[in-house]
Amino acid sequence: MADWINAIMFGVALIAFTLGLSSIVMGLMTAKAGAEGMQEKIEYGFFGVTGLVVCSLMAYALA
Protein backbone atom coordinates (compact mmCIF):
# COMPACT_ATOMS: atom_id res chain seq x y z
CA MET A 1 0.00 0.00 0.00
CA ALA A 2 2.92 2.35 0.63
CA ASP A 3 3.91 2.07 -3.01
CA TRP A 4 0.52 3.46 -4.07
CA ILE A 5 0.85 6.43 -1.73
CA ASN A 6 4.36 7.16 -3.01
CA ALA A 7 3.18 6.90 -6.61
CA ILE A 8 0.30 9.32 -5.99
CA MET A 9 2.59 11.76 -4.18
CA PHE A 10 5.07 11.58 -7.06
CA GLY A 11 2.27 12.29 -9.53
CA VAL A 12 1.10 15.31 -7.53
CA ALA A 13 4.68 16.59 -7.32
CA LEU A 14 5.17 16.18 -11.07
CA ILE A 15 1.90 17.97 -11.89
CA ALA A 16 2.68 20.78 -9.43
CA PHE A 17 6.16 21.24 -10.93
CA THR A 18 4.82 21.33 -14.48
CA LEU A 19 2.06 23.79 -13.66
CA GLY A 20 4.39 25.96 -11.56
CA LEU A 21 7.07 26.18 -14.20
CA SER A 22 4.60 26.82 -17.01
CA SER A 23 2.88 29.55 -14.98
CA ILE A 24 6.18 31.34 -14.46
CA VAL A 25 7.00 31.10 -18.17
CA MET A 26 3.52 32.38 -19.11
CA GLY A 27 3.99 35.30 -16.72
CA LEU A 28 7.20 36.24 -18.49
CA MET A 29 5.62 35.97 -21.95
CA THR A 30 2.64 38.26 -21.38
CA ALA A 31 2.28 41.03 -23.94
CA LYS A 32 -0.10 43.28 -21.99
CA ALA A 33 1.16 46.62 -20.73
CA GLY A 34 0.25 48.84 -17.83
CA ALA A 35 -1.60 47.84 -14.70
CA GLU A 36 -3.38 44.93 -16.36
CA GLY A 37 -0.09 43.44 -17.55
CA MET A 38 1.51 43.81 -14.12
CA GLN A 39 -1.51 42.17 -12.48
CA GLU A 40 -1.26 39.25 -14.89
CA LYS A 41 2.47 38.86 -14.19
CA ILE A 42 1.87 38.86 -10.43
CA GLU A 43 -0.95 36.31 -10.70
CA TYR A 44 1.07 33.96 -12.89
CA GLY A 45 4.09 34.42 -10.65
CA PHE A 46 2.06 33.61 -7.54
CA PHE A 47 0.66 30.43 -9.10
CA GLY A 48 4.11 29.48 -10.34
CA VAL A 49 5.78 29.86 -6.97
CA THR A 50 2.89 28.06 -5.28
CA GLY A 51 3.28 25.14 -7.69
CA LEU A 52 7.00 24.92 -7.05
CA VAL A 53 6.46 25.04 -3.27
CA VAL A 54 3.90 22.23 -3.48
CA CYS A 55 6.37 20.23 -5.57
CA SER A 56 9.09 20.83 -2.97
CA LEU A 57 6.79 19.71 -0.16
CA MET A 58 5.89 16.53 -2.02
CA ALA A 59 9.57 15.83 -2.74
CA TYR A 60 10.35 16.32 0.96
CA ALA A 61 7.49 14.00 1.93
CA LEU A 62 8.79 11.32 -0.44
CA ALA A 63 12.34 11.52 0.94
PQR file of N, CA, C, O and H, with PARSE charges and radii, in Angstrom:
ATOM      1  N   MET A   1       0.822  -1.201   0.000 -0.4000 1.5000
ATOM      2  CA  MET A   1       0.000   0.000   0.000 -0.0000 2.0000
ATOM      3  C   MET A   1       0.862   1.260   0.000  0.5500 1.7000
ATOM      4  O   MET A   1       0.455   2.290  -0.538 -0.5500 1.4000
ATOM      5  N   ALA A   2       2.035   1.185   0.593 -0.4000 1.5000
ATOM      6  CA  ALA A   2       2.918   2.353   0.634 -0.0000 2.0000
ATOM      7  C   ALA A   2       3.377   2.747  -0.766  0.5500 1.7000
ATOM      8  O   ALA A   2       3.613   3.923  -1.044 -0.5500 1.4000
ATOM      9  H   ALA A   2       2.366   0.349   1.030  0.4000 1.0000
ATOM     10  N   ASP A   3       3.499   1.757  -1.642 -0.4000 1.5000
ATOM     11  CA  ASP A   3       3.909   2.075  -3.007 -0.0000 2.0000
ATOM     12  C   ASP A   3       2.858   2.911  -3.726  0.5500 1.7000
ATOM     13  O   ASP A   3       3.207   3.783  -4.522 -0.5500 1.4000
ATOM     14  H   ASP A   3       3.306   0.802  -1.417  0.4000 1.0000
ATOM     15  N   TRP A   4       1.584   2.665  -3.461 -0.4000 1.5000
ATOM     16  CA  TRP A   4       0.517   3.462  -4.070 -0.0000 2.0000
ATOM     17  C   TRP A   4       0.565   4.897  -3.577  0.5500 1.7000
ATOM     18  O   TRP A   4       0.392   5.832  -4.359 -0.5500 1.4000
ATOM     19  H   TRP A   4       1.301   1.956  -2.815  0.4000 1.0000
ATOM     20  N   ILE A   5       0.796   5.074  -2.299 -0.4000 1.5000
ATOM     21  CA  ILE A   5       0.849   6.432  -1.734 -0.0000 2.0000
ATOM     22  C   ILE A   5       2.037   7.190  -2.312  0.5500 1.7000
ATOM     23  O   ILE A   5       1.917   8.364  -2.661 -0.5500 1.4000
ATOM     24  H   ILE A   5       0.937   4.315  -1.663  0.4000 1.0000
ATOM     25  N   ASN A   6       3.185   6.517  -2.416 -0.4000 1.5000
ATOM     26  CA  ASN A   6       4.359   7.160  -3.011 -0.0000 2.0000
ATOM     27  C   ASN A   6       4.127   7.511  -4.476  0.5500 1.7000
ATOM     28  O   ASN A   6       4.552   8.571  -4.938 -0.5500 1.4000
ATOM     29  H   ASN A   6       3.282   5.563  -2.133  0.4000 1.0000
ATOM     30  N   ALA A   7       3.459   6.631  -5.202 -0.4000 1.5000
ATOM     31  CA  ALA A   7       3.177   6.900  -6.610 -0.0000 2.0000
ATOM     32  C   ALA A   7       2.244   8.096  -6.768  0.5500 1.7000
ATOM     33  O   ALA A   7       2.449   8.932  -7.648 -0.5500 1.4000
ATOM     34  H   ALA A   7       3.114   5.771  -4.827  0.4000 1.0000
ATOM     35  N   ILE A   8       1.234   8.181  -5.931 -0.4000 1.5000
ATOM     36  CA  ILE A   8       0.304   9.321  -5.994 -0.0000 2.0000
ATOM     37  C   ILE A   8       1.014  10.609  -5.615  0.5500 1.7000
ATOM     38  O   ILE A   8       0.811  11.642  -6.254 -0.5500 1.4000
ATOM     39  H   ILE A   8       1.067   7.503  -5.216  0.4000 1.0000
ATOM     40  N   MET A   9       1.853  10.558  -4.573 -0.4000 1.5000
ATOM     41  CA  MET A   9       2.590  11.763  -4.179 -0.0000 2.0000
ATOM     42  C   MET A   9       3.555  12.205  -5.265  0.5500 1.7000
ATOM     43  O   MET A   9       3.730  13.402  -5.492 -0.5500 1.4000
ATOM     44  H   MET A   9       2.018   9.720  -4.054  0.4000 1.0000
ATOM     45  N   PHE A  10       4.187  11.241  -5.945 -0.4000 1.5000
ATOM     46  CA  PHE A  10       5.071  11.583  -7.060 -0.0000 2.0000
ATOM     47  C   PHE A  10       4.289  12.231  -8.192  0.5500 1.7000
ATOM     48  O   PHE A  10       4.754  13.200  -8.791 -0.5500 1.4000
ATOM     49  H   PHE A  10       4.045  10.268  -5.761  0.4000 1.0000
ATOM     50  N   GLY A  11       3.105  11.704  -8.490 -0.4000 1.5000
ATOM     51  CA  GLY A  11       2.266  12.290  -9.531 -0.0000 2.0000
ATOM     52  C   GLY A  11       1.845  13.715  -9.195  0.5500 1.7000
ATOM     53  O   GLY A  11       1.856  14.588 -10.063 -0.5500 1.4000
ATOM     54  H   GLY A  11       2.727  10.916  -8.003  0.4000 1.0000
ATOM     55  N   VAL A  12       1.475  13.953  -7.942 -0.4000 1.5000
ATOM     56  CA  VAL A  12       1.103  15.308  -7.527 -0.0000 2.0000
ATOM     57  C   VAL A  12       2.300  16.237  -7.631  0.5500 1.7000
ATOM     58  O   VAL A  12       2.163  17.377  -8.076 -0.5500 1.4000
ATOM     59  H   VAL A  12       1.466  13.243  -7.237  0.4000 1.0000
ATOM     60  N   ALA A  13       3.473  15.764  -7.228 -0.4000 1.5000
ATOM     61  CA  ALA A  13       4.683  16.591  -7.316 -0.0000 2.0000
ATOM     62  C   ALA A  13       5.010  16.926  -8.772  0.5500 1.7000
ATOM     63  O   ALA A  13       5.384  18.057  -9.081 -0.5500 1.4000
ATOM     64  H   ALA A  13       3.585  14.839  -6.866  0.4000 1.0000
ATOM     65  N   LEU A  14       4.871  15.959  -9.651 -0.4000 1.5000
ATOM     66  CA  LEU A  14       5.165  16.180 -11.071 -0.0000 2.0000
ATOM     67  C   LEU A  14       4.184  17.172 -11.696  0.5500 1.7000
ATOM     68  O   LEU A  14       4.586  18.048 -12.462 -0.5500 1.4000
ATOM     69  H   LEU A  14       4.567  15.040  -9.400  0.4000 1.0000
ATOM     70  N   ILE A  15       2.912  17.035 -11.372 -0.4000 1.5000
ATOM     71  CA  ILE A  15       1.902  17.969 -11.887 -0.0000 2.0000
ATOM     72  C   ILE A  15       2.135  19.371 -11.335  0.5500 1.7000
ATOM     73  O   ILE A  15       2.038  20.352 -12.073 -0.5500 1.4000
ATOM     74  H   ILE A  15       2.585  16.323 -10.750  0.4000 1.0000
ATOM     75  N   ALA A  16       2.442  19.473 -10.044 -0.4000 1.5000
ATOM     76  CA  ALA A  16       2.684  20.782  -9.434 -0.0000 2.0000
ATOM     77  C   ALA A  16       3.914  21.450 -10.054  0.5500 1.7000
ATOM     78  O   ALA A  16       3.906  22.656 -10.300 -0.5500 1.4000
ATOM     79  H   ALA A  16       2.521  18.677  -9.445  0.4000 1.0000
ATOM     80  N   PHE A  17       4.967  20.674 -10.305 -0.4000 1.5000
ATOM     81  CA  PHE A  17       6.165  21.237 -10.925 -0.0000 2.0000
ATOM     82  C   PHE A  17       5.872  21.739 -12.334  0.5500 1.7000
ATOM     83  O   PHE A  17       6.294  22.832 -12.711 -0.5500 1.4000
ATOM     84  H   PHE A  17       4.974  19.694 -10.105  0.4000 1.0000
ATOM     85  N   THR A  18       5.150  20.940 -13.104 -0.4000 1.5000
ATOM     86  CA  THR A  18       4.822  21.328 -14.478 -0.0000 2.0000
ATOM     87  C   THR A  18       3.959  22.586 -14.509  0.5500 1.7000
ATOM     88  O   THR A  18       4.233  23.512 -15.272 -0.5500 1.4000
ATOM     89  H   THR A  18       4.807  20.052 -12.797  0.4000 1.0000
ATOM     90  N   LEU A  19       2.928  22.617 -13.689 -0.4000 1.5000
ATOM     91  CA  LEU A  19       2.059  23.794 -13.661 -0.0000 2.0000
ATOM     92  C   LEU A  19       2.790  25.025 -13.119  0.5500 1.7000
ATOM     93  O   LEU A  19       2.584  26.134 -13.614 -0.5500 1.4000
ATOM     94  H   LEU A  19       2.705  21.864 -13.069  0.4000 1.0000
ATOM     95  N   GLY A  20       3.632  24.839 -12.118 -0.4000 1.5000
ATOM     96  CA  GLY A  20       4.387  25.958 -11.561 -0.0000 2.0000
ATOM     97  C   GLY A  20       5.350  26.558 -12.562  0.5500 1.7000
ATOM     98  O   GLY A  20       5.414  27.775 -12.733 -0.5500 1.4000
ATOM     99  H   GLY A  20       3.799  23.938 -11.716  0.4000 1.0000
ATOM    100  N   LEU A  21       6.097  25.693 -13.221 -0.4000 1.5000
ATOM    101  CA  LEU A  21       7.066  26.179 -14.196 -0.0000 2.0000
ATOM    102  C   LEU A  21       6.380  26.828 -15.395  0.5500 1.7000
ATOM    103  O   LEU A  21       6.834  27.863 -15.883 -0.5500 1.4000
ATOM    104  H   LEU A  21       6.045  24.704 -13.082  0.4000 1.0000
ATOM    105  N   SER A  22       5.298  26.233 -15.868 -0.4000 1.5000
ATOM    106  CA  SER A  22       4.599  26.817 -17.011 -0.0000 2.0000
ATOM    107  C   SER A  22       3.925  28.140 -16.637  0.5500 1.7000
ATOM    108  O   SER A  22       3.826  29.035 -17.476 -0.5500 1.4000
ATOM    109  H   SER A  22       4.929  25.393 -15.472  0.4000 1.0000
ATOM    110  N   SER A  23       3.466  28.275 -15.407 -0.4000 1.5000
ATOM    111  CA  SER A  23       2.875  29.551 -14.979 -0.0000 2.0000
ATOM    112  C   SER A  23       3.924  30.657 -14.950  0.5500 1.7000
ATOM    113  O   SER A  23       3.645  31.789 -15.346 -0.5500 1.4000
ATOM    114  H   SER A  23       3.546  27.547 -14.725  0.4000 1.0000
ATOM    115  N   ILE A  24       5.119  30.338 -14.486 -0.4000 1.5000
ATOM    116  CA  ILE A  24       6.184  31.338 -14.459 -0.0000 2.0000
ATOM    117  C   ILE A  24       6.558  31.750 -15.876  0.5500 1.7000
ATOM    118  O   ILE A  24       6.751  32.936 -16.144 -0.5500 1.4000
ATOM    119  H   ILE A  24       5.345  29.419 -14.164  0.4000 1.0000
ATOM    120  N   VAL A  25       6.660  30.796 -16.777 -0.4000 1.5000
ATOM    121  CA  VAL A  25       6.997  31.103 -18.172 -0.0000 2.0000
ATOM    122  C   VAL A  25       5.890  31.947 -18.815  0.5500 1.7000
ATOM    123  O   VAL A  25       6.179  32.897 -19.544 -0.5500 1.4000
ATOM    124  H   VAL A  25       6.503  29.832 -16.559  0.4000 1.0000
ATOM    125  N   MET A  26       4.630  31.603 -18.547 -0.4000 1.5000
ATOM    126  CA  MET A  26       3.524  32.378 -19.112 -0.0000 2.0000
ATOM    127  C   MET A  26       3.512  33.795 -18.552  0.5500 1.7000
ATOM    128  O   MET A  26       3.152  34.734 -19.262 -0.5500 1.4000
ATOM    129  H   MET A  26       4.396  30.832 -17.956  0.4000 1.0000
ATOM    130  N   GLY A  27       3.900  33.964 -17.292 -0.4000 1.5000
ATOM    131  CA  GLY A  27       3.989  35.300 -16.717 -0.0000 2.0000
ATOM    132  C   GLY A  27       5.057  36.138 -17.386  0.5500 1.7000
ATOM    133  O   GLY A  27       4.906  37.353 -17.514 -0.5500 1.4000
ATOM    134  H   GLY A  27       4.192  33.202 -16.715  0.4000 1.0000
ATOM    135  N   LEU A  28       6.130  35.506 -17.812 -0.4000 1.5000
ATOM    136  CA  LEU A  28       7.200  36.240 -18.489 -0.0000 2.0000
ATOM    137  C   LEU A  28       6.848  36.556 -19.939  0.5500 1.7000
ATOM    138  O   LEU A  28       7.401  37.492 -20.516 -0.5500 1.4000
ATOM    139  H   LEU A  28       6.253  34.519 -17.709  0.4000 1.0000
ATOM    140  N   MET A  29       5.942  35.796 -20.530 -0.4000 1.5000
ATOM    141  CA  MET A  29       5.621  35.967 -21.946 -0.0000 2.0000
ATOM    142  C   MET A  29       4.433  36.885 -22.204  0.5500 1.7000
ATOM    143  O   MET A  29       4.066  37.091 -23.360 -0.5500 1.4000
ATOM    144  H   MET A  29       5.493  35.035 -20.061  0.4000 1.0000
ATOM    145  N   THR A  30       3.831  37.434 -21.177 -0.4000 1.5000
ATOM    146  CA  THR A  30       2.644  38.260 -21.384 -0.0000 2.0000
ATOM    147  C   THR A  30       2.976  39.506 -22.204  0.5500 1.7000
ATOM    148  O   THR A  30       4.050  40.090 -22.061 -0.5500 1.4000
ATOM    149  H   THR A  30       4.129  37.266 -20.237  0.4000 1.0000
ATOM    150  N   ALA A  31       2.050  39.898 -23.052 -0.4000 1.5000
ATOM    151  CA  ALA A  31       2.282  41.034 -23.941 -0.0000 2.0000
ATOM    152  C   ALA A  31       1.486  42.270 -23.512  0.5500 1.7000
ATOM    153  O   ALA A  31       1.575  43.320 -24.147 -0.5500 1.4000
ATOM    154  H   ALA A  31       1.178  39.424 -23.168  0.4000 1.0000
ATOM    155  N   LYS A  32       0.711  42.141 -22.437 -0.4000 1.5000
ATOM    156  CA  LYS A  32      -0.096  43.278 -21.987 -0.0000 2.0000
ATOM    157  C   LYS A  32       0.787  44.293 -21.273  0.5500 1.7000
ATOM    158  O   LYS A  32       1.797  43.942 -20.663 -0.5500 1.4000
ATOM    159  H   LYS A  32       0.639  41.287 -21.921  0.4000 1.0000
ATOM    160  N   ALA A  33       0.389  45.552 -21.359 -0.4000 1.5000
ATOM    161  CA  ALA A  33       1.157  46.622 -20.734 -0.0000 2.0000
ATOM    162  C   ALA A  33       0.306  47.316 -19.680  0.5500 1.7000
ATOM    163  O   ALA A  33      -0.916  47.170 -19.647 -0.5500 1.4000
ATOM    164  H   ALA A  33      -0.432  45.837 -21.855  0.4000 1.0000
ATOM    165  N   GLY A  34       0.968  48.061 -18.835 -0.4000 1.5000
ATOM    166  CA  GLY A  34       0.250  48.835 -17.832 -0.0000 2.0000
ATOM    167  C   GLY A  34      -0.131  48.010 -16.618  0.5500 1.7000
ATOM    168  O   GLY A  34       0.486  46.991 -16.309 -0.5500 1.4000
ATOM    169  H   GLY A  34       1.961  48.179 -18.862  0.4000 1.0000
ATOM    170  N   ALA A  35      -1.167  48.483 -15.940 -0.4000 1.5000
ATOM    171  CA  ALA A  35      -1.600  47.841 -14.699 -0.0000 2.0000
ATOM    172  C   ALA A  35      -2.134  46.439 -14.944  0.5500 1.7000
ATOM    173  O   ALA A  35      -1.920  45.540 -14.131 -0.5500 1.4000
ATOM    174  H   ALA A  35      -1.669  49.311 -16.191  0.4000 1.0000
ATOM    175  N   GLU A  36      -2.830  46.250 -16.063 -0.4000 1.5000
ATOM    176  CA  GLU A  36      -3.377  44.929 -16.364 -0.0000 2.0000
ATOM    177  C   GLU A  36      -2.262  43.919 -16.614  0.5500 1.7000
ATOM    178  O   GLU A  36      -2.359  42.769 -16.185 -0.5500 1.4000
ATOM    179  H   GLU A  36      -3.004  46.981 -16.723  0.4000 1.0000
ATOM    180  N   GLY A  37      -1.219  44.334 -17.294 -0.4000 1.5000
ATOM    181  CA  GLY A  37      -0.085  43.442 -17.545 -0.0000 2.0000
ATOM    182  C   GLY A  37       0.652  43.088 -16.273  0.5500 1.7000
ATOM    183  O   GLY A  37       1.060  41.942 -16.086 -0.5500 1.4000
ATOM    184  H   GLY A  37      -1.141  45.268 -17.642  0.4000 1.0000
ATOM    185  N   MET A  38       0.828  44.071 -15.390 -0.4000 1.5000
ATOM    186  CA  MET A  38       1.508  43.806 -14.125 -0.0000 2.0000
ATOM    187  C   MET A  38       0.685  42.867 -13.247  0.5500 1.7000
ATOM    188  O   MET A  38       1.235  41.992 -12.578 -0.5500 1.4000
ATOM    189  H   MET A  38       0.496  45.003 -15.542  0.4000 1.0000
ATOM    190  N   GLN A  39      -0.638  43.054 -13.253 -0.4000 1.5000
ATOM    191  CA  GLN A  39      -1.508  42.174 -12.478 -0.0000 2.0000
ATOM    192  C   GLN A  39      -1.408  40.738 -12.991  0.5500 1.7000
ATOM    193  O   GLN A  39      -1.364  39.792 -12.204 -0.5500 1.4000
ATOM    194  H   GLN A  39      -1.084  43.765 -13.796  0.4000 1.0000
ATOM    195  N   GLU A  40      -1.372  40.584 -14.304 -0.4000 1.5000
ATOM    196  CA  GLU A  40      -1.255  39.246 -14.890 -0.0000 2.0000
ATOM    197  C   GLU A  40       0.076  38.604 -14.529  0.5500 1.7000
ATOM    198  O   GLU A  40       0.128  37.412 -14.224 -0.5500 1.4000
ATOM    199  H   GLU A  40      -1.407  41.352 -14.943  0.4000 1.0000
ATOM    200  N   LYS A  41       1.161  39.390 -14.559 -0.4000 1.5000
ATOM    201  CA  LYS A  41       2.470  38.857 -14.191 -0.0000 2.0000
ATOM    202  C   LYS A  41       2.503  38.415 -12.731  0.5500 1.7000
ATOM    203  O   LYS A  41       3.074  37.374 -12.407 -0.5500 1.4000
ATOM    204  H   LYS A  41       1.119  40.358 -14.806  0.4000 1.0000
ATOM    205  N   ILE A  42       1.894  39.202 -11.856 -0.4000 1.5000
ATOM    206  CA  ILE A  42       1.867  38.862 -10.433 -0.0000 2.0000
ATOM    207  C   ILE A  42       1.045  37.608 -10.201  0.5500 1.7000
ATOM    208  O   ILE A  42       1.444  36.743  -9.422 -0.5500 1.4000
ATOM    209  H   ILE A  42       1.430  40.048 -12.119  0.4000 1.0000
ATOM    210  N   GLU A  43      -0.100  37.495 -10.866 -0.4000 1.5000
ATOM    211  CA  GLU A  43      -0.949  36.312 -10.702 -0.0000 2.0000
ATOM    212  C   GLU A  43      -0.237  35.052 -11.187  0.5500 1.7000
ATOM    213  O   GLU A  43      -0.228  34.034 -10.495 -0.5500 1.4000
ATOM    214  H   GLU A  43      -0.425  38.198 -11.499  0.4000 1.0000
ATOM    215  N   TYR A  44       0.357  35.123 -12.370 -0.4000 1.5000
ATOM    216  CA  TYR A  44       1.069  33.957 -12.890 -0.0000 2.0000
ATOM    217  C   TYR A  44       2.273  33.633 -12.007  0.5500 1.7000
ATOM    218  O   TYR A  44       2.568  32.463 -11.761 -0.5500 1.4000
ATOM    219  H   TYR A  44       0.350  35.950 -12.932  0.4000 1.0000
ATOM    220  N   GLY A  45       2.953  34.644 -11.540 -0.4000 1.5000
ATOM    221  CA  GLY A  45       4.094  34.418 -10.647 -0.0000 2.0000
ATOM    222  C   GLY A  45       3.678  33.760  -9.349  0.5500 1.7000
ATOM    223  O   GLY A  45       4.360  32.859  -8.861 -0.5500 1.4000
ATOM    224  H   GLY A  45       2.713  35.594 -11.739  0.4000 1.0000
ATOM    225  N   PHE A  46       2.561  34.204  -8.781 -0.4000 1.5000
ATOM    226  CA  PHE A  46       2.058  33.607  -7.545 -0.0000 2.0000
ATOM    227  C   PHE A  46       1.719  32.137  -7.742  0.5500 1.7000
ATOM    228  O   PHE A  46       2.095  31.294  -6.927 -0.5500 1.4000
ATOM    229  H   PHE A  46       2.007  34.936  -9.178  0.4000 1.0000
ATOM    230  N   PHE A  47       1.008  31.828  -8.827 -0.4000 1.5000
ATOM    231  CA  PHE A  47       0.662  30.432  -9.096 -0.0000 2.0000
ATOM    232  C   PHE A  47       1.906  29.602  -9.388  0.5500 1.7000
ATOM    233  O   PHE A  47       1.975  28.430  -9.018 -0.5500 1.4000
ATOM    234  H   PHE A  47       0.702  32.512  -9.489  0.4000 1.0000
ATOM    235  N   GLY A  48       2.878  30.202 -10.045 -0.4000 1.5000
ATOM    236  CA  GLY A  48       4.113  29.475 -10.338 -0.0000 2.0000
ATOM    237  C   GLY A  48       4.891  29.134  -9.087  0.5500 1.7000
ATOM    238  O   GLY A  48       5.342  28.001  -8.919 -0.5500 1.4000
ATOM    239  H   GLY A  48       2.822  31.154 -10.346  0.4000 1.0000
ATOM    240  N   VAL A  49       5.051  30.106  -8.210 -0.4000 1.5000
ATOM    241  CA  VAL A  49       5.782  29.863  -6.969 -0.0000 2.0000
ATOM    242  C   VAL A  49       5.019  28.877  -6.092  0.5500 1.7000
ATOM    243  O   VAL A  49       5.624  28.012  -5.458 -0.5500 1.4000
ATOM    244  H   VAL A  49       4.685  31.026  -8.346  0.4000 1.0000
ATOM    245  N   THR A  50       3.696  29.001  -6.052 -0.4000 1.5000
ATOM    246  CA  THR A  50       2.893  28.057  -5.275 -0.0000 2.0000
ATOM    247  C   THR A  50       3.059  26.633  -5.795  0.5500 1.7000
ATOM    248  O   THR A  50       3.172  25.697  -5.004 -0.5500 1.4000
ATOM    249  H   THR A  50       3.204  29.704  -6.567  0.4000 1.0000
ATOM    250  N   GLY A  51       3.075  26.460  -7.101 -0.4000 1.5000
ATOM    251  CA  GLY A  51       3.275  25.140  -7.688 -0.0000 2.0000
ATOM    252  C   GLY A  51       4.639  24.560  -7.347  0.5500 1.7000
ATOM    253  O   GLY A  51       4.757  23.369  -7.057 -0.5500 1.4000
ATOM    254  H   GLY A  51       2.983  27.221  -7.744  0.4000 1.0000
ATOM    255  N   LEU A  52       5.666  25.398  -7.380 -0.4000 1.5000
ATOM    256  CA  LEU A  52       7.000  24.915  -7.051 -0.0000 2.0000
ATOM    257  C   LEU A  52       7.127  24.584  -5.565  0.5500 1.7000
ATOM    258  O   LEU A  52       7.842  23.650  -5.200 -0.5500 1.4000
ATOM    259  H   LEU A  52       5.570  26.365  -7.616  0.4000 1.0000
ATOM    260  N   VAL A  53       6.443  25.338  -4.707 -0.4000 1.5000
ATOM    261  CA  VAL A  53       6.455  25.042  -3.271 -0.0000 2.0000
ATOM    262  C   VAL A  53       5.745  23.717  -2.998  0.5500 1.7000
ATOM    263  O   VAL A  53       6.224  22.908  -2.203 -0.5500 1.4000
ATOM    264  H   VAL A  53       5.863  26.096  -5.003  0.4000 1.0000
ATOM    265  N   VAL A  54       4.617  23.498  -3.648 -0.4000 1.5000
ATOM    266  CA  VAL A  54       3.897  22.227  -3.480 -0.0000 2.0000
ATOM    267  C   VAL A  54       4.780  21.069  -3.969  0.5500 1.7000
ATOM    268  O   VAL A  54       4.823  20.014  -3.336 -0.5500 1.4000
ATOM    269  H   VAL A  54       4.228  24.156  -4.293  0.4000 1.0000
ATOM    270  N   CYS A  55       5.464  21.261  -5.062 -0.4000 1.5000
ATOM    271  CA  CYS A  55       6.375  20.235  -5.572 -0.0000 2.0000
ATOM    272  C   CYS A  55       7.491  19.961  -4.574  0.5500 1.7000
ATOM    273  O   CYS A  55       7.853  18.805  -4.353 -0.5500 1.4000
ATOM    274  H   CYS A  55       5.429  22.118  -5.575  0.4000 1.0000
ATOM    275  N   SER A  56       8.035  20.998  -3.977 -0.4000 1.5000
ATOM    276  CA  SER A  56       9.086  20.830  -2.973 -0.0000 2.0000
ATOM    277  C   SER A  56       8.578  20.082  -1.741  0.5500 1.7000
ATOM    278  O   SER A  56       9.275  19.227  -1.195 -0.5500 1.4000
ATOM    279  H   SER A  56       7.741  21.937  -4.157  0.4000 1.0000
ATOM    280  N   LEU A  57       7.358  20.409  -1.308 -0.4000 1.5000
ATOM    281  CA  LEU A  57       6.793  19.711  -0.164 -0.0000 2.0000
ATOM    282  C   LEU A  57       6.564  18.239  -0.460  0.5500 1.7000
ATOM    283  O   LEU A  57       6.817  17.386   0.391 -0.5500 1.4000
ATOM    284  H   LEU A  57       6.792  21.103  -1.752  0.4000 1.0000
ATOM    285  N   MET A  58       6.090  17.938  -1.653 -0.4000 1.5000
ATOM    286  CA  MET A  58       5.890  16.534  -2.024 -0.0000 2.0000
ATOM    287  C   MET A  58       7.232  15.791  -2.121  0.5500 1.7000
ATOM    288  O   MET A  58       7.330  14.633  -1.715 -0.5500 1.4000
ATOM    289  H   MET A  58       5.885  18.630  -2.344  0.4000 1.0000
ATOM    290  N   ALA A  59       8.250  16.448  -2.652 -0.4000 1.5000
ATOM    291  CA  ALA A  59       9.572  15.826  -2.735 -0.0000 2.0000
ATOM    292  C   ALA A  59      10.122  15.571  -1.325  0.5500 1.7000
ATOM    293  O   ALA A  59      10.740  14.535  -1.077 -0.5500 1.4000
ATOM    294  H   ALA A  59       8.170  17.389  -2.982  0.4000 1.0000
ATOM    295  N   TYR A  60       9.901  16.500  -0.420 -0.4000 1.5000
ATOM    296  CA  TYR A  60      10.348  16.322   0.962 -0.0000 2.0000
ATOM    297  C   TYR A  60       9.577  15.176   1.620  0.5500 1.7000
ATOM    298  O   TYR A  60      10.160  14.396   2.373 -0.5500 1.4000
ATOM    299  H   TYR A  60       9.399  17.341  -0.622  0.4000 1.0000
ATOM    300  N   ALA A  61       8.289  15.068   1.349 -0.4000 1.5000
ATOM    301  CA  ALA A  61       7.491  13.998   1.933 -0.0000 2.0000
ATOM    302  C   ALA A  61       7.895  12.632   1.386  0.5500 1.7000
ATOM    303  O   ALA A  61       7.793  11.627   2.089 -0.5500 1.4000
ATOM    304  H   ALA A  61       7.816  15.702   0.737  0.4000 1.0000
ATOM    305  N   LEU A  62       8.352  12.592   0.140 -0.4000 1.5000
ATOM    306  CA  LEU A  62       8.787  11.322  -0.443 -0.0000 2.0000
ATOM    307  C   LEU A  62      10.164  10.887   0.060  0.5500 1.7000
ATOM    308  O   LEU A  62      10.491   9.701   0.041 -0.5500 1.4000
ATOM    309  H   LEU A  62       8.436  13.409  -0.430  0.4000 1.0000
ATOM    310  N   ALA A  63      10.957  11.839   0.502 -0.4000 1.5000
ATOM    311  CA  ALA A  63      12.336  11.519   0.944 -0.0000 2.0000
ATOM    312  C   ALA A  63      12.372  10.824   2.280  0.5500 1.7000
ATOM    313  O   ALA A  63      13.450  10.495   2.777 -0.5500 1.4000
ATOM    314  H   ALA A  63      10.691  12.803   0.518  0.4000 1.0000
TER
END
